[in-house]
Structures are given as C-alpha cells and as structure tokens.
Amino acid sequence: MENAAIRLSRIDKLFVDRDQIGTHEALAKRRDFYLTFLCGDDVVESRTLQAALLTAANIATRCFPGAQRVVLSEKLASAPLLLWPNLHLSIGEALAPFFPCGLDTGTFADGVGHTLVFGDVHACDAALRVTFDGWVAKIGPADEIERLPEREHGPLSGVLAAALAMSESFLAFADISVEARRRTIALSLWRPDLDASNPSALGIPMQFLPQSLWALGLGHLGNAYLWALATLPYPDPSKVTLYLNDFDKVEAENIETGLLFGKADVGRLKTRVVSTWLENLGFDTRLIERRFDGAFRRSEDEPGLGLCGFDSNSARRALCSAEFRRVIECGLGGTAANFDTFSMHTLPNPRAPEELWPDLSPGEEAKRTKERNRIARENPVYQALSGDECGRFELAGKSVAVPFVGTAAAAFVLAEVIRLFHDGPNYTDAKISLAAPDSRSVRANGVYASSDTAGLGFVRVDENRER
C-alpha cells in the first residue's frame, strides 16, 4: 500500500479531523506557540518540583516543538539533579535536551508568550503556577492561587501537576476550552474521589515501592508509566527488575507521544529503546518481545504485578487468564472529541472482562466503518495525503493522541500501585477528562489490605531492605 510510509502526527490529526487543515499548517501552528518555564531557586531542594519541571519540559518539546524557553538562575542550573543522582547531572544538564536553544540565566521579561511557574519566583499575572502538597497536584493563574505547602510525600503529584499544566496550555492553544489557563484545577492522587481541599486528600509519605513489575505495551501509555515510575525515590534502582513486553518497532509518529522515544530510535524495537533508558538510570530489565494474547501466561517466578497500556480490547481481556496477581490497566480516548479522556481499571475487578472491554457489535462496527469511510472521502487533507482509497481509510482510522494525557493517566496508575503497598484506598474504575476534571467518575472499593500484596515484593524508600 502506497500509504504505508506516510507519517501522520497523532497531535496534528486533531486539527486535520476537526478543522480540516493540512499537517504542515498544523505543525507550523504548534511550532509558533511560545512557552516559557520560569523557575525559582528553591527547585534545588524539591524532588517533586524537579519531577514537575522535567515532565513538563519533556511534554512541551513534543507538543510545541519550537520556541520553548526556560529561565533559571546560575545557582539552579548548576545544582545537582535530585531525581536521578546516579547520572551525576546538574539540573541545567538534565533540562538541556528539551531546550535546544539553550538555557536562559538572564532576566525574565513579563508578557513573553505563555508562562509556567515552578517554585518561589515572581511572574506576570497571566502565568500558570504549578504547585503540589503531598499527593495533591494543583495548577492555576499565578495571580489567583498561592503555592501549596509543597510537602514531599512523593513525586507523582509533580508529574500530575506538570501534565495538568501542559493540558491547560494545549487546550487553550487548540481553542478547546475557554476556561483553560483561566481556572484552577486541583486533584488528589491519594483520594481522587474527594475534593483536593479535603484533609484526607493529602495522603501519606511513600514508604514502600514495587520491587518488580511488568510494563505491558510500550507505546504512549507504557512510556508514561515508566517515566513516572523512574521519578519514584528508589534508594537503589539496581534492586528493581522491570519486565518489558512489546513486539513493535518505534515509528516516527511515536516520537511525539512517547516520553522515552527520540528521532534516533525510529526503526528500533521499543523494548530495546526503553530498556536502554531504564538501565542508564540503574534499573534491571527483562525483555519479552512477543504479542500478548490469550496464550500468554506469567510464570510463578516472574513479577505478579502488571501495568497495562494496550489499545486492543481482545488483548485486555487476555489479562484475566495470564495469571497476574494484580493488574492496573488504562485506556485513552482517540478522537478529536475525547482524546483528553482516560479510563483506568484494576484487576481483580467486580466486573467481567467482557463487560469491561467489550467488542463492538456488528452494527456498531458497521457504523464506525461507515463514518471512517466518510471522513476519508470528504476530508480534503486525506485526499491530499494519498490518492489511494485504502490508504486514506487507514489514515482516517488512526488515533488522536497527545502526551500529557498519557502522563496524567500514568500518575493515577502509579498512584494505585503505591496505595496498594500502603494499605491505601482501592479504586476499581476511574474515568477522567482533562478538559472537565470536575466531572470525573471514580469507583471506590474500600482499602487495600496486606493480603492484597501477597507475592508482590517491595523495597523501602528509606533503606535497601527488601521483602
């Protein structure tokens, strides 16, 4: 098929489908979006703020590959990175790959583009502040919200805050929400069912982390899971074994959505790319390069915990027969109307696999195919991309995907893992739209007990003692 080599950005596809503008025009708009990261010196002392800063920078360079700028002092730029001490990097060196134009250690000028604020630093009124407290992530206009106490219970709140800040920036840029960047959003990873101002939403400091787990699928979600996991305060990553399951190679369109992928990775197996990144941080990895299907079985000496990022319902249903002890699964919306939405499920689950992940009925499948054919036929962009009807149909069926959605989902998935090891609240199902976070649906199932971690090893945050 002549369209096999055509690259269609999953981000640009939003504008292709919604506005019928060409891919070059969509990319040019994204490249013209100017975003400034303004950092206070107290970022030096906060692992969570550093996680937020690097996460936002990683997402920004994929969403808006243009005039991104970071403003920080020489003191902050030269300070050691707390996230990954074994890399022996300064904060400036860690940020450099995301800011090809270099770091700005000069004076910040108000009114230049859109601004994200991290730490104790003055910003213009239009800036968006990124803050946290315990397990609570919060973002909002800098002239309307004050910093939270920023107590360090764990860096996942920083990861989520970064995703929310980038979501608001993108939703405003794309004219999806008139409220974006003008409103305050606060969510708790410890108690997502509660208002973030509730004292119970703060959670408790992390004491235990998973010693081993599976990353099932290494695309958009799998990359985000492992990025979020790598921010956790492991005292010795070499004591942690991560099983990586995928069989695909990195394609050009994966670079914008996969936080661990770069241009040099195109054509390489996803497992090898991700393993290299993790082992550079000190983690131990195992590679399983075959398709996950109904014949897949976990052996008794392999990790009992899995994080799933599949995009196929048939593969998701196979999780129930693969003999994992615990699985946290997540799926993302893929259209211009719901790309900002993610749904999370935990296994065991009170609902049957067929109810959680049903196949489309013949009527639904026919309706979807008809609509896809209509889009491929009527959208002039697809006509320009290919003169082949089958190729246009294939392109029209690709998903819309933006990396801050997977990153936000990963924060919730990893939070479920951490609560499991702390006898915390258990949520069997959750559905969250980043455009409308107050309308989220969360189903609680009591609290985890020590019996729920049977067979799941952990390491302690404060010392290298293992179960």
C-alpha positions, 0 to 999 in steps of 0.5 A: 500500500502506497500509504504505508510510509506516510507519517501522520502526527497523532497531535496534528490529526486533531486539527486535520479531523476537526478543522480540516487543515493540512499537517504542515499548517498544523505543525507550523501552528504548534511550532509558533506557540511560545512557552516559557518555564520560569523557575525559582531557586528553591527547585534545588531542594524539591524532588517533586518540583524537579519531577514537575519541571522535567515532565513538563519540559519533556511534554512541551518539546513534543507538543510545541516543538519550537520556541520553548524557553526556560529561565533559571538562575546560575545557582539552579542550573548548576545544582545537582539533579535530585531525581536521578543522582546516579547520572551525576547531572546538574539540573541545567544538564538534565533540562538541556535536551528539551531546550535546544536553544539553550538555557536562559540565566538572564532576566525574565521579561513579563508578557513573553508568550505563555508562562509556567511557574515552578517554585518561589519566583515572581511572574506576570499575572497571566502565568500558570503556577504549578504547585503540589502538597503531598499527593495533591497536584494543583495548577492555576493563574499565578495571580489567583492561587498561592503555592501549596505547602509543597510537602514531599510525600512523593513525586507523582503529584509533580508529574500530575501537576506538570501534565495538568499544566501542559493540558491547560496550555494545549487546550487553550492553544487548540481553542478547546476550552475557554476556561483553560489557563483561566481556572484552577484545577486541583486533584488528589492522587491519594483520594481522587474521589474527594475534593483536593481541599479535603484533609484526607486528600493529602495522603501519606509519605511513600514508604514502600515501592514495587520491587518488580513489575511488568510494563505491558505495551510500550507505546504512549501509555507504557512510556508514561508509566515508566517515566513516572515510575523512574521519578519514584525515590528508589534508594537503589534502582539496581534492586528493581527488575522491570519486565518489558513486553512489546513486539513493535518497532518505534515509528516516527509518529511515536516520537511525539507521544512517547516520553522515552522515544527520540528521532534516533530510535525510529526503526528500533524495537521499543523494548530495546529503546526503553530498556536502554533508558531504564538501565542508564538510570540503574534499573534491571530489565527483562525483555519479552518481545512477543504479542500478548494474547490469550496464550500468554501466561506469567510464570510463578517466578516472574513479577505478579504485578502488571501495568497495562497500556494496550489499545486492543480490547481482545488483548485486555481481556487476555489479562484475566487468564495470564495469571497476574496477581494484580493488574492496573490497566488504562485506556485513552480516548482517540478522537478529536472529541475525547482524546483528553479522556482516560479510563483506568481499571484494576484487576481483580475487578467486580466486573467481567472482562467482557463487560469491561472491554467489550467488542463492538457489535456488528452494527456498531462496527458497521457504523464506525466503518461507515463514518471512517469511510466518510471522513476519508472521502470528504476530508480534503487533507486525506485526499491530499495525503494519498490518492489511494482509497485504502490508504486514506481509510487507514489514515482516517482510522488512526488515533488522536493522541497527545502526551500529557494525557498519557502522563496524567493517566500514568500518575493515577496508575502509579498512584494505585500501585503505591496505595496498594503497598500502603494499605491505601484506598482501592479504586476499581474504575476511574474515568477522567477528562482533562478538559472537565476534571470536575466531572470525573467518575471514580469507583471506590472499593474500600482499602487495600489490605496486606493480603492484597500484596501477597507475592508482590515484593517491595523495597523501602524508600528509606533503606535497601531492605527488601521483602 
